[in-house]
Amino acid sequence: MDEGERAGPQCRAWNDLEYNAYIEEMRVEQYPMLKDALYMDHAGTTLTSKRLMDRFHSDMVSNLYGNPHSFSQASHRTAEVIDSVRFKLLAFFNANPQDFDVVFTANATAAIKLVADAFRDLDGGFEFVYHNEAHTSLVGARELAQRSTCLATDDEAESWLQVEGNGHGKSQQRTLFAYPAQSNLNGRRLPLQWCERLRHGCGVGRSCTTFSLLDAAAYVSTSPLDLSDVKSAPDFVALSLYKIFGFPDLGALIVRRESAFILDSRKYFGGGTTEMVISRKGASEKSSCRSYHIKKTTSIHEKLEDGTLPYHSISALSAALITHNDLFGSLERIATHTQFLARQLFDGLTALKHGNGRPVIEPYSQHGKEDKFDSKQGPVVAFNLRSARGAFVSLYEFEKLAFARNVNIRTGGLCNPGGTASFLNLTSDDLQANFNEGHRCGGESDIINGRPTGMIRASLGAMSTMSDVERF
């Protein structure tokens, strides 16, 4: 039994404190970069273990890899590794390769844009419907649509789904419904069954005109996503793999095969995605002759992965999958661990009081000041600080203190414009006025007219421990 196959923590019936003790001990060796640092930004990216980097280094110095578009032993080896990793990644999400394919991208944003570009290129365009708590990268797809609708709340989404899910809202124009599985702002989890509700409205023998795009980047960092039931699965799933493993810096789009035809509308093509290309008309050819190309049809991913893939990173993903299980066990075990820690963090922060009894923090969660860290809540706490007089504390001042103490944490609008505005009770007029007053993303003007323009986000990951919570 080699290093990657030995029994991991998933084989042991540890309780929360025992598993935490294991992580505390393990990370001394595997995460030496944490020795003098407090890392509370796992929603941005999680950290890379020493074992993963050692395994990747061994692979790189032991195997010769080449451009998979060439014909050589090195290229053939590379192509085999890429194919193998696709299957491993699908297995990680319990996705049957007969029902799904994986398209590698630079990040989750690139995966989202790939889908949006295809819908934009449809004859007649498309309608884009998205949830208010969507990440900026998801909101940006509206600029490619002929028409867009923002669903302000879950209730609005339910009402819209009631129409679409019953087949009453169908039209000839395609619709893309997009939402996050987990808010990157405060960890609130949205119903995964919305995707199934949409498909239910198609009925037997009917052609669906509404498709689902699930932004799972934040969700899968600490929680399992089960795609074993293809009937209830999203049509498209955007992933950020470095949020799960820390390394490599990769994204991916999981495509439901029955829905993949919609991506054929994408007009752009890059190297490796075509069978043949006519670049220009010959000088003696008639004017009716035009440029021409034929896209590959052997697989979904071949016609969507433009140019040479980052094959070293994909090889690293294989090592990441093995190491992740080796160190932490299953995502279910990670979910239990991080929920346990998040509950302690939230309870500790909300219990803080100034000498006069005023609360130190203003939390932004789905349950107010009585949050419940269960399957409907990720390990994220969003909040602002208040002074003893009740005034909001500047994020910039907090950042300076955190920086000086090597506390790594996220502040600001958190790339979630709708969620930030909702929780801070900022109207569109307020946002425009704040901009006119000089507020910019990442700027120092974070308290305007006594009201914050952003918030603090503390997020936990697989290698977080109680010592992090207590130190924070």
C-alpha positions, 0 to 999 in steps of 0.5 A, spaced: 500 500 500 503 506 497 502 513 500 496 515 496 492 508 498 493 508 506 488 508 510 486 515 511 482 519 516 475 517 513 476 510 516 476 512 523 470 514 527 472 520 530 468 525 534 468 533 532 474 534 537 478 528 535 478 530 528 480 537 530 486 534 534 488 530 528 488 536 523 492 540 528 497 535 529 497 533 521 498 541 519 504 542 523 507 538 517 503 539 512 502 546 512 508 549 515 506 556 512 501 557 517 506 557 523 506 564 524 499 566 520 492 566 521 488 564 515 481 565 515 480 566 507 478 559 505 472 562 501 477 565 496 482 559 496 484 554 500 491 552 502 496 547 499 499 541 503 506 539 503 504 532 501 501 535 494 507 539 492 511 533 494 507 528 490 507 533 484 514 535 484 515 527 484 511 526 478 514 532 474 521 530 475 519 522 473 515 523 467 516 526 460 510 530 458 509 534 452 503 538 448 497 533 447 496 536 440 503 533 438 504 526 436 510 523 440 510 518 446 510 524 451 504 527 448 501 520 448 502 520 456 499 527 457 493 525 453 492 519 457 493 523 464 488 528 462 483 523 460 484 519 466 483 526 471 477 527 467 474 521 470 477 522 477 474 528 477 467 526 475 467 520 480 469 526 485 462 528 484 459 521 483 457 523 476 457 518 471 461 519 465 456 516 460 451 522 463 456 528 464 463 531 461 468 535 464 471 541 460 477 544 463 477 552 464 482 557 467 477 558 473 469 558 475 469 565 471 471 562 465 466 556 466 461 561 466 463 565 461 463 559 456 456 557 457 454 565 457 458 565 450 454 559 447 447 562 449 449 569 446 451 566 440 444 562 439 439 565 433 435 569 437 439 570 443 437 568 450 434 571 456 438 570 463 435 569 470 439 570 476 439 570 483 440 576 487 446 573 491 450 571 485 457 572 484 459 578 480 462 573 475 455 570 474 451 577 474 456 579 468 453 574 464 446 579 463 450 583 459 450 578 453 443 576 454 437 580 450 433 580 456 435 579 464 431 578 470 434 578 477 430 574 482 431 578 489 429 573 494 428 565 494 421 567 494 421 570 488 425 565 485 420 560 487 414 564 484 418 564 478 420 556 478 412 555 479 411 558 472 417 555 469 417 548 472 410 547 470 411 549 463 407 555 463 413 560 461 416 556 455 417 560 449 421 559 443 427 563 446 432 560 450 433 561 457 439 560 462 437 560 469 443 561 474 444 561 481 450 559 486 449 553 490 452 557 496 453 565 497 460 567 497 458 572 501 456 569 507 455 561 506 448 561 505 446 555 501 440 555 496 436 549 494 439 545 489 433 542 487 431 548 483 435 545 477 430 539 477 424 543 478 426 547 472 427 540 468 420 537 471 416 542 467 419 540 460 415 533 461 416 527 456 417 528 449 418 536 450 424 540 448 426 544 454 428 551 453 430 553 460 437 551 462 440 551 469 447 553 471 449 552 478 455 556 480 458 551 485 465 554 486 464 556 494 459 550 495 464 544 493 470 547 497 467 544 504 461 540 502 460 534 497 456 535 491 452 529 488 451 528 481 449 521 481 442 522 479 442 525 472 435 527 472 435 532 478 442 535 476 444 542 473 445 542 466 452 546 467 456 546 473 461 551 474 467 549 479 473 552 482 478 547 483 483 551 487 478 552 492 477 545 494 485 543 493 489 549 494 493 547 488 492 547 482 489 553 479 484 550 475 477 551 474 472 546 470 465 546 467 461 539 468 456 539 462 450 534 462 450 530 456 443 531 454 444 539 455 451 539 451 447 541 444 446 548 446 454 549 447 454 548 439 452 555 438 458 558 440 462 561 434 469 562 437 473 556 435 481 555 438 486 551 436 485 543 438 477 544 437 477 543 429 477 538 424 479 543 419 479 550 417 479 554 411 483 561 413 482 565 407 479 565 400 484 564 394 485 570 389 482 566 383 476 563 387 469 566 386 467 571 391 461 566 393 467 562 396 467 563 404 472 562 410 470 555 413 471 550 419 469 544 422 468 543 429 470 536 432 465 532 434 468 526 438 467 529 445 464 535 448 470 537 451 474 537 445 470 542 441 470 547 447 477 547 450 481 552 446 488 551 445 493 547 449 490 545 455 494 547 462 496 539 462 501 540 468 496 543 472 491 537 470 496 532 472 497 536 479 489 535 479 490 528 479 495 528 485 490 533 489 485 528 488 489 523 492 492 527 497 485 531 499 482 524 501 489 522 504 489 527 509 482 529 510 477 523 508 471 525 504 468 531 503 462 529 508 467 529 513 470 536 511 463 538 512 462 536 519 468 539 521 467 546 518 460 546 520 463 545 527 468 550 527 463 555 524 458 554 529 464 556 535 466 562 531 459 565 530 457 563 537 464 566 540 463 573 535 456 574 537 457 573 544 462 579 544 460 585 548 463 592 549 463 594 557 457 598 556 453 591 553 453 593 546 455 588 541 461 588 538 459 585 531 453 586 526 452 579 523 449 578 516 446 571 516 440 568 514 438 567 521 440 574 524 444 573 530 441 566 531 445 562 525 444 555 525 450 551 521 447 545 518 447 543 511 444 549 509 449 554 511 457 553 509 463 555 514 462 562 513 461 568 517 460 575 515 459 581 519 461 588 521 465 591 527 461 596 531 464 601 536 462 602 544 457 607 541 454 603 536 458 606 530 460 602 524 468 601 524 472 602 518 474 596 514 480 600 512 482 600 519 480 593 521 485 591 515 491 595 517 490 591 524 489 584 521 495 585 516 500 587 522 498 581 525 498 576 519 491 575 520 489 573 512 481 575 511 477 578 506 473 585 506 469 589 502 463 588 497 466 580 496 464 580 489 457 579 491 453 586 489 446 583 490 448 580 497 452 586 499 446 591 498 441 587 501 444 585 507 447 592 508 440 595 506 443 599 500 438 601 495 441 602 487 440 610 489 445 609 495 450 605 491 450 610 485 451 616 491 456 612 494 460 611 488 459 619 486 462 620 493 468 616 491 467 609 494 471 604 489 472 597 490 478 596 494 478 603 496 479 606 503 472 610 503 468 604 506 463 608 511 459 613 508 454 617 512 455 613 517 453 606 513 458 601 511 459 599 504 462 592 505 463 587 510 468 582 513 468 575 511 471 570 515 471 563 512 474 556 514 476 550 510 479 543 511 485 545 515 482 550 519 482 548 527 479 550 533 486 554 535 484 558 529 477 560 531 480 561 538 485 566 536 481 570 531 
